[in-house]
Amino acid sequence: MRKYFKDIISVILITILSLVMMRSLFAPGLPMFHDSSPHLSRLVALDTGLKEGVFPPMWAKNMMGGIGSPVLMLTYQFPYYLMELWVKLGITMQDSYKLTLGLSLLLSGIVMYFALRHRFGRITSLSASMIYLLAPYRMVDILVRGAVGEALAFVFVPMILLGLYRKSFYWILFGWIGLILTHPLASAIFAIFYPLYILFLYKKRERKIIFIKYLTAFIFSILLSSFNLVPTLLLTGFTHYSPALSNPTEHFPTFFQLISSKWGWGASMPGNGDYMSFSLGLIQIITVVAFIVYFFDKWQMGIKPGREKIFLGGSLLLGILLMLPISSGVYSILFLSNFIDYPWRLLFLFVFLISVISALLMHKLKSKYQYLVGVSVIIILIIQTLPISIKHPDYWTQDLSFFEYDTGDDKGEYVPIYRNTRFKFDFEETINVIDGKAEVEKIQELSHLREYKINAIKDSVIRINSTYFPGWKIFVDGKETNIQ
């Protein structure tokens, strides 16, 4: 127990700071985060499907005003199952959403601490995990955007790192399963990053062994996530979904916005008239400057900085450049707009890299300086973050029925292409006689099955008020019938 006492103290400190920074989530009600409405809509749909005996729920029958949406089968699923767990334990859906957001911060800090702790001392690991925990973008993600998928992805990225440092197949596996089921963009970025990191992190003798272990875990994670991954890859093309709908090249933050931008609750706007912050953070900027100085100092003395540091520095530089307007041509040439909806979301990569780099830099200091720098970093981070971890000014007043019939996405992008518009439409009935004369009796209307008894007095045309999606079938008197 004595051996782990200081680690326990570090975890307690991370927990206390996480609770302090997430204190606004304890207030009653649902804040009007950018994504709170679609996330709650999906949670309601998932809960409805599970209650109807469908697993996994694939069709959100009441979304889009009642005409339905395939969003459940085409979006990441782990965050909603986690929120559903809290619902089953008796917590309201609104509070389950907020609880998951808050836990994402706490768990990410703890996982990052233990990942770094395998290589570095306690104070170095603690301060670097605090840089990861208290980055301004983390507050934007949780308290402005309410992006529960991306917030949870911050837990699984360092879990993979933990697996690499410990050479553990299972940590790599759990990390990748969680990341794939939680956030597509982060999965794509780190599917490129981690194999390259292995090449630069390990010496030739170890590289082959760890790479085989990593690759095996990665393949297994894809297979275990295929129930979500396969429909997403094969069927998203039947919807209006495209990251290009966000006009990515109109949403580059400027260099000065990365240095300092005003805190706000609003959205990202074309140009630099944004109503949200893209600030890197003071400690993060100091770390970048210190890393640059370190590189120049080494080269001036004719000493190579080391393969790992070169790779991390190059990744950091590339990540920053891809966030800036200077990269607009690259987005066009490499079709990055088909994958990245907002360039500033690469702050995700920046937050991770700067945490690891800070640990590497601090590790080079003498022990007595590590404590001095580490404590100073934590104090400055708290001062930097406390003013922005405040209560959202606007709250939803609608009950759950509003979210049940909402769009479930940002721009109606998950509406099937068979519908000309991406906007929802409220039908008064789920089924109508639009020609002829018939009597309709509703037997059951479930997420995966609708059953009606129709007494056609004369030839009639019946319209089921649901969007069409590949896989739907209609049977009349037990025989499959063409859908018009």
C-alpha positions as CSV (number, residue, x, y, z in Angstrom):
1,M,0.0,0.0,0.0
2,R,2.9,2.4,0.9
3,K,4.3,1.8,-2.6
4,Y,1.2,3.2,-4.3
5,F,0.3,5.9,-1.7
6,K,1.7,8.8,-3.8
7,D,-0.2,7.4,-6.9
8,I,-3.4,7.3,-4.9
9,I,-2.8,11.0,-3.8
10,S,-2.3,11.9,-7.5
11,V,-5.6,10.2,-8.5
12,I,-7.4,12.0,-5.6
13,L,-6.0,15.3,-6.8
14,I,-7.1,14.6,-10.4
15,T,-10.5,13.7,-9.1
16,I,-10.9,16.8,-7.0
17,L,-9.8,19.1,-9.8
18,S,-12.1,17.3,-12.3
19,L,-15.1,17.8,-10.0
20,V,-14.2,21.5,-9.5
21,M,-13.9,22.1,-13.2
22,M,-17.2,20.2,-13.9
23,R,-19.1,21.8,-11.1
24,S,-21.5,23.6,-13.5
25,L,-22.8,20.2,-14.6
26,F,-24.2,19.6,-11.1
27,A,-26.8,22.3,-11.7
28,P,-30.3,21.0,-12.5
29,G,-31.5,21.1,-16.2
30,L,-29.9,20.5,-19.6
31,P,-27.5,23.2,-20.8
32,M,-27.9,24.3,-24.5
33,F,-24.6,22.9,-25.5
34,H,-24.0,22.8,-29.3
35,D,-24.7,19.1,-29.4
36,S,-26.9,18.5,-26.4
37,S,-30.1,18.2,-28.5
38,P,-28.9,15.5,-31.0
39,H,-27.2,13.5,-28.3
40,L,-30.3,13.4,-26.1
41,S,-32.4,12.6,-29.2
42,R,-30.2,9.6,-29.9
43,L,-30.3,8.4,-26.3
44,V,-34.1,8.6,-26.3
45,A,-34.2,6.5,-29.5
46,L,-31.7,4.0,-28.1
47,D,-33.7,3.6,-24.9
48,T,-36.9,3.2,-26.9
49,G,-35.4,0.5,-29.1
50,L,-34.0,-1.5,-26.2
51,K,-37.4,-1.4,-24.4
52,E,-39.0,-2.8,-27.6
53,G,-36.6,-5.7,-27.5
54,V,-34.3,-4.6,-30.3
55,F,-30.5,-5.1,-29.8
56,P,-28.7,-3.3,-31.1
57,P,-31.3,-0.6,-31.9
58,M,-30.7,0.5,-35.5
59,W,-33.7,2.7,-36.4
60,A,-34.8,5.8,-34.5
61,K,-38.5,5.6,-35.4
62,N,-39.7,8.9,-34.0
63,M,-36.8,11.2,-35.1
64,M,-37.3,13.8,-37.8
65,G,-40.8,14.6,-36.6
66,G,-41.8,10.9,-36.6
67,I,-40.6,9.8,-40.0
68,G,-37.5,8.1,-38.6
69,S,-33.8,8.2,-39.1
70,P,-31.0,5.5,-39.5
71,V,-28.7,7.6,-37.3
72,L,-28.4,4.9,-34.6
73,M,-26.8,2.4,-37.0
74,L,-24.5,5.0,-38.6
75,T,-23.0,6.9,-35.7
76,Y,-20.7,5.8,-32.9
77,Q,-22.6,3.9,-30.2
78,F,-20.5,3.4,-27.0
79,P,-21.4,6.9,-25.5
80,Y,-25.1,6.1,-25.8
81,Y,-24.8,2.7,-24.2
82,L,-22.8,4.2,-21.3
83,M,-25.5,6.9,-20.9
84,E,-28.2,4.2,-21.1
85,L,-26.5,2.4,-18.2
86,W,-27.0,5.4,-16.0
87,V,-30.6,5.6,-17.1
88,K,-31.2,2.0,-16.1
89,L,-29.7,2.8,-12.7
90,G,-32.5,5.4,-12.3
91,I,-30.7,8.6,-13.4
92,T,-32.7,10.9,-15.8
93,M,-31.5,11.1,-19.4
94,Q,-30.5,14.7,-19.1
95,D,-28.4,13.9,-16.0
96,S,-27.0,10.8,-17.6
97,Y,-25.7,12.9,-20.5
98,K,-24.1,15.4,-18.1
99,L,-22.6,12.6,-15.9
100,T,-21.0,11.0,-18.9
101,L,-19.4,14.3,-19.9
102,G,-18.1,14.9,-16.5
103,L,-16.7,11.3,-16.2
104,S,-14.9,11.7,-19.5
105,L,-12.7,14.5,-18.0
106,L,-12.0,12.6,-14.8
107,L,-11.2,9.2,-16.5
108,S,-9.1,10.8,-19.2
109,G,-6.9,12.4,-16.5
110,I,-6.5,9.2,-14.6
111,V,-5.7,7.1,-17.7
112,M,-3.2,9.6,-19.0
113,Y,-1.5,9.7,-15.5
114,F,-1.0,6.0,-15.4
115,A,0.1,5.8,-19.0
116,L,2.9,8.4,-18.4
117,R,3.6,7.0,-14.9
118,H,5.0,3.8,-16.6
119,R,7.9,5.9,-18.0
120,F,8.2,9.0,-15.8
121,G,8.2,10.1,-12.2
122,R,5.0,10.9,-10.3
123,I,5.3,14.7,-10.4
124,T,6.1,14.7,-14.1
125,S,3.2,12.3,-14.9
126,L,0.9,14.3,-12.7
127,S,1.7,17.7,-14.2
128,A,1.6,16.3,-17.8
129,S,-1.7,14.6,-17.2
130,M,-3.0,18.0,-15.8
131,I,-1.9,19.6,-19.1
132,Y,-4.1,17.0,-20.8
133,L,-6.9,17.4,-18.4
134,L,-7.1,21.2,-18.1
135,A,-6.4,22.2,-21.7
136,P,-8.9,25.0,-22.8
137,Y,-10.1,22.8,-25.7
138,R,-11.2,20.2,-23.1
139,M,-13.5,22.8,-21.5
140,V,-14.8,23.8,-25.0
141,D,-15.5,20.2,-25.8
142,I,-17.5,19.5,-22.6
143,L,-18.9,22.8,-21.5
144,V,-19.5,24.6,-24.8
145,R,-20.0,21.9,-27.5
146,G,-21.2,19.1,-25.2
147,A,-19.5,16.7,-27.7
148,V,-19.9,13.5,-25.6
149,G,-18.2,11.3,-28.3
150,E,-15.1,13.4,-28.6
151,A,-15.0,14.0,-24.8
152,L,-14.9,10.2,-24.2
153,A,-12.4,9.7,-27.0
154,F,-9.9,11.5,-24.7
155,V,-10.1,8.5,-22.4
156,F,-9.2,5.9,-25.0
157,V,-6.4,7.6,-26.8
158,P,-4.1,7.5,-23.7
159,M,-5.3,4.0,-23.0
160,I,-3.7,2.9,-26.2
161,L,-0.6,4.8,-25.1
162,L,-0.7,2.9,-21.8
163,G,-0.7,-0.3,-23.8
164,L,2.3,0.7,-25.9
165,Y,4.4,1.8,-22.9
166,R,3.5,-1.4,-21.0
167,K,3.6,-3.5,-24.1
168,S,0.2,-4.8,-23.2
169,F,-2.0,-6.4,-25.8
170,Y,-5.2,-5.9,-23.7
171,W,-4.8,-2.2,-23.0
172,I,-4.2,-1.6,-26.7
173,L,-7.2,-3.7,-27.5
174,F,-9.5,-2.0,-25.0
175,G,-8.3,1.4,-26.1
176,W,-9.0,0.7,-29.7
177,I,-12.4,-0.8,-29.2
178,G,-13.4,2.2,-27.1
179,L,-12.0,4.7,-29.6
180,I,-13.6,3.1,-32.7
181,L,-17.0,2.9,-31.0
182,T,-16.6,6.5,-29.7
183,H,-15.2,8.8,-32.3
184,P,-14.5,8.2,-36.1
185,L,-12.3,11.2,-36.7
186,A,-10.0,10.5,-33.7
187,S,-9.9,6.8,-34.8
188,A,-8.7,7.8,-38.2
189,I,-6.1,10.2,-36.9
190,F,-4.6,7.8,-34.4
191,A,-4.8,4.8,-36.8
192,I,-2.1,6.8,-38.7
193,F,-0.3,8.2,-35.7
194,Y,0.3,5.1,-33.5
195,P,2.0,2.8,-36.0
196,L,4.4,5.6,-36.9
197,Y,5.0,6.3,-33.2
198,I,6.0,2.7,-32.7
199,L,8.6,3.0,-35.4
200,F,10.1,6.0,-33.7
201,L,9.6,4.9,-30.1
202,Y,11.2,1.5,-30.1
203,K,14.6,0.3,-31.1
204,K,14.9,-2.1,-34.0
205,R,15.0,-5.3,-31.8
206,E,11.8,-4.4,-29.9
207,R,10.0,-2.8,-32.8
208,K,8.9,-6.0,-34.6
209,I,7.5,-7.6,-31.4
210,I,5.5,-4.6,-30.2
211,F,4.3,-3.9,-33.7
212,I,2.9,-7.4,-34.2
213,K,1.2,-7.2,-30.8
214,Y,-0.2,-3.8,-31.6
215,L,-1.4,-4.8,-35.1
216,T,-3.1,-8.0,-33.7
217,A,-4.9,-5.9,-31.0
218,F,-5.9,-3.4,-33.7
219,I,-7.3,-6.0,-36.0
220,F,-9.2,-7.7,-33.1
221,S,-10.7,-4.3,-32.1
222,I,-11.9,-3.8,-35.7
223,L,-13.6,-7.2,-35.7
224,L,-15.2,-6.7,-32.3
225,S,-16.4,-3.2,-33.4
226,S,-17.7,-4.4,-36.8
227,F,-21.4,-4.4,-35.6
228,N,-21.0,-0.6,-35.6
229,L,-18.2,-0.1,-38.1
230,V,-19.6,-2.1,-41.0
231,P,-23.0,-0.4,-41.3
232,T,-21.3,3.0,-40.9
233,L,-18.9,2.3,-43.8
234,L,-21.4,0.6,-46.1
235,L,-24.6,2.5,-45.5
236,T,-23.7,6.2,-44.7
237,G,-23.6,6.8,-48.5
238,F,-27.4,6.3,-48.5
239,T,-27.7,9.5,-46.5
240,H,-26.9,13.1,-47.0
241,Y,-24.0,12.9,-44.6
242,S,-20.8,14.5,-45.5
243,P,-18.2,16.5,-43.5
244,A,-18.1,18.9,-46.4
245,L,-21.6,20.1,-45.4
246,S,-19.8,22.1,-42.7
247,N,-17.6,23.9,-45.4
248,P,-14.4,23.0,-43.6
249,T,-12.2,25.5,-45.5
250,E,-14.3,28.4,-44.1
251,H,-13.6,27.4,-40.5
252,F,-9.8,27.7,-40.1
253,P,-8.9,29.5,-36.9
254,T,-6.3,32.2,-37.4
255,F,-2.8,31.9,-35.8
256,F,-3.8,34.6,-33.3
257,Q,-7.0,32.8,-32.4
258,L,-4.8,29.8,-31.4
259,I,-2.7,32.1,-29.2
260,S,-5.6,33.8,-27.6
261,S,-9.3,33.9,-28.4
262,K,-12.2,35.1,-26.4
263,W,-14.2,32.5,-24.4
264,G,-17.8,32.2,-25.7
265,W,-20.8,29.9,-25.9
266,G,-21.6,30.4,-29.6
267,A,-20.6,28.5,-32.8
268,S,-17.7,28.5,-35.2
269,M,-18.3,30.9,-38.0
270,P,-16.8,31.4,-41.4
271,G,-13.7,33.7,-41.2
272,N,-12.5,34.8,-37.8
273,G,-15.8,36.1,-36.4
274,D,-16.2,33.0,-34.1
275,Y,-18.2,32.9,-30.9
276,M,-16.1,30.1,-29.3
277,S,-12.5,29.9,-28.2
278,F,-9.7,28.0,-30.0
279,S,-7.0,29.1,-27.6
280,L,-4.2,26.6,-27.1
281,G,-3.6,27.7,-23.5
282,L,-0.7,29.5,-21.8
283,I,1.1,26.5,-20.4
284,Q,0.6,24.7,-23.7
285,I,2.2,27.6,-25.6
286,I,5.1,27.8,-23.2
287,T,5.6,24.0,-23.7
288,V,5.7,24.5,-27.5
289,V,8.3,27.3,-27.1
290,A,10.4,25.2,-24.6
291,F,10.3,22.3,-27.1
292,I,11.5,24.5,-29.9
293,V,14.3,25.9,-27.7
294,Y,15.3,22.4,-26.7
295,F,15.6,21.4,-30.4
296,F,17.7,24.4,-31.4
297,D,19.9,23.9,-28.3
298,K,20.6,20.3,-29.2
299,W,21.3,21.0,-32.9
300,Q,23.6,23.8,-31.9
301,M,25.6,21.4,-29.9
302,G,25.6,18.9,-32.7
303,I,23.4,16.4,-30.7
304,K,20.4,14.7,-32.2
305,P,17.2,15.3,-30.1
306,G,16.1,11.7,-30.4
307,R,13.8,9.8,-32.8
308,E,10.8,10.0,-30.6
309,K,11.1,13.8,-30.0
310,I,11.6,14.4,-33.7
311,F,8.4,12.4,-34.5
312,L,6.3,14.1,-31.8
313,G,7.6,17.5,-32.8
314,G,6.9,16.9,-36.5
315,S,3.4,15.6,-35.7
316,L,2.7,18.7,-33.5
317,L,3.9,21.0,-36.3
318,L,1.8,19.2,-38.9
319,G,-1.3,19.3,-36.6
320,I,-1.0,23.0,-36.0
321,L,-0.4,23.8,-39.7
322,L,-3.5,21.7,-40.7
323,M,-5.6,23.9,-38.4
324,L,-4.5,27.2,-40.1
325,P,-5.7,28.8,-43.4
326,I,-2.2,28.1,-45.0
327,S,-3.4,24.5,-45.4
328,S,-6.5,25.3,-47.4
329,G,-4.8,24.0,-50.6
330,V,-3.9,20.8,-48.9
331,Y,-7.5,20.2,-48.0
332,S,-8.5,20.5,-51.6
333,I,-5.6,18.3,-53.0
334,L,-6.0,15.5,-50.4
335,F,-9.8,15.8,-50.1
336,L,-9.4,16.3,-46.4
337,S,-12.8,18.1,-46.3
338,N,-14.4,14.6,-46.8
339,F,-13.0,13.6,-43.4
340,I,-12.5,16.7,-41.3
341,D,-15.6,18.9,-40.9
342,Y,-13.9,21.6,-38.8
343,P,-10.1,22.0,-39.0
344,W,-10.0,23.3,-35.4
345,R,-11.0,19.8,-34.2
346,L,-7.4,18.8,-34.7
347,L,-6.9,20.6,-31.3
348,F,-7.7,17.0,-30.1
349,L,-4.4,15.9,-31.5
350,F,-2.6,19.0,-30.1
351,V,-3.9,18.4,-26.6
352,F,-2.6,14.8,-26.6
353,L,0.8,15.6,-28.1
354,I,1.6,18.5,-25.9
355,S,0.9,16.4,-22.8
356,V,3.4,13.7,-23.9
357,I,5.9,16.3,-25.0
358,S,5.7,18.1,-21.7
359,A,6.5,14.9,-19.8
360,L,9.5,14.3,-22.0
361,L,10.8,17.8,-21.4
362,M,10.2,17.8,-17.6
363,H,11.8,14.3,-17.4
364,K,15.1,15.9,-18.6
365,L,15.2,18.3,-15.5
366,K,16.9,17.5,-12.3
367,S,14.6,16.0,-9.6
368,K,14.4,19.2,-7.5
369,Y,13.5,21.3,-10.6
370,Q,10.9,18.7,-11.6
371,Y,8.9,19.4,-8.5
372,L,9.2,23.2,-8.8
373,V,8.2,23.2,-12.5
374,G,5.5,20.5,-11.9
375,V,3.8,22.4,-9.1
376,S,4.0,25.7,-10.9
377,V,2.5,24.1,-14.0
378,I,-0.5,22.8,-12.0
379,I,-1.1,26.1,-10.3
380,I,-1.0,28.1,-13.5
381,L,-3.3,25.5,-15.2
382,I,-5.9,25.9,-12.4
383,I,-5.8,29.7,-12.6
384,Q,-6.1,29.4,-16.4
385,T,-9.0,27.0,-16.3
386,L,-11.2,28.1,-13.4
387,P,-12.6,31.2,-15.1
388,I,-13.8,29.3,-18.1
389,S,-15.3,26.3,-16.3
390,I,-18.5,28.2,-15.6
391,K,-22.2,27.5,-15.9
392,H,-23.8,27.7,-19.4
393,P,-26.1,30.8,-19.7
394,D,-28.9,29.0,-21.5
395,Y,-30.9,25.8,-20.7
396,W,-33.4,23.7,-22.5
397,T,-37.0,24.0,-21.2
398,Q,-38.5,21.3,-23.4
399,D,-39.4,17.9,-22.1
400,L,-38.1,14.6,-23.5
401,S,-40.8,14.4,-26.2
402,F,-39.3,17.4,-28.0
403,F,-35.9,15.6,-28.3
404,E,-37.6,12.3,-29.2
405,Y,-39.0,13.9,-32.4
406,D,-36.0,16.1,-33.2
407,T,-33.5,15.6,-36.0
408,G,-30.8,13.7,-34.0
409,D,-28.0,15.4,-35.8
410,D,-26.6,18.8,-36.6
411,K,-27.8,19.5,-40.2
412,G,-30.2,16.7,-41.0
413,E,-27.3,14.9,-42.6
414,Y,-28.5,11.4,-41.6
415,V,-31.7,11.8,-43.6
416,P,-31.8,9.1,-46.3
417,I,-31.0,10.4,-49.9
418,Y,-34.4,9.2,-51.0
419,R,-35.8,12.2,-49.3
420,N,-35.2,15.4,-51.2
421,T,-34.8,17.6,-48.2
422,R,-32.6,17.2,-45.1
423,F,-35.3,18.8,-42.9
424,K,-37.8,17.0,-40.7
425,F,-41.5,16.9,-41.4
426,D,-44.2,16.3,-38.8
427,F,-47.0,14.0,-40.0
428,E,-50.2,13.9,-37.9
429,E,-50.5,10.2,-38.5
430,T,-48.0,7.4,-39.0
431,I,-50.1,5.9,-41.8
432,N,-52.6,7.5,-44.2
433,V,-55.0,6.4,-46.9
434,I,-54.0,8.7,-49.7
435,D,-56.2,7.3,-52.5
436,G,-59.3,5.1,-52.5
437,K,-61.2,4.0,-49.4
438,A,-59.9,1.8,-46.6
439,E,-60.1,1.4,-42.8
440,V,-56.7,1.1,-41.0
441,E,-56.2,-0.4,-37.6
442,K,-52.7,-0.1,-36.0
443,I,-51.5,-3.4,-34.5
444,Q,-48.0,-2.4,-33.5
445,E,-45.5,0.3,-34.4
446,L,-42.0,-0.7,-33.2
447,S,-38.5,0.5,-34.2
448,H,-38.0,-2.5,-36.4
449,L,-41.5,-3.6,-37.3
450,R,-44.8,-2.0,-38.1
451,E,-48.0,-4.0,-38.4
452,Y,-51.4,-2.8,-39.6
453,K,-54.8,-4.4,-40.4
454,I,-56.3,-2.8,-43.5
455,N,-59.8,-3.3,-44.7
456,A,-59.8,-2.0,-48.3
457,I,-63.4,-1.2,-49.3
458,K,-62.1,-0.4,-52.8
459,D,-58.6,-0.3,-54.4
460,S,-56.6,2.0,-52.2
461,V,-53.1,3.5,-51.9
462,I,-51.7,3.4,-48.4
463,R,-48.8,5.6,-47.3
464,I,-46.6,4.7,-44.3
465,N,-45.2,8.0,-43.1
466,S,-41.6,6.8,-42.6
467,T,-38.5,7.6,-44.6
468,Y,-37.3,4.8,-46.8
469,F,-33.9,3.1,-46.2
470,P,-32.3,0.1,-47.8
471,G,-33.5,-3.0,-46.0
472,W,-37.1,-2.0,-45.4
473,K,-39.6,-4.6,-46.7
474,I,-43.4,-4.5,-47.0
475,F,-45.6,-7.6,-46.8
476,V,-49.3,-7.6,-47.8
477,D,-51.2,-10.8,-46.7
478,G,-47.8,-12.4,-46.0
479,K,-46.4,-11.7,-49.5
480,E,-43.6,-9.2,-50.1
481,T,-44.8,-6.2,-52.1
482,N,-42.9,-3.6,-54.0
483,I,-42.4,-0.3,-52.3
484,Q,-43.4,2.7,-54.4
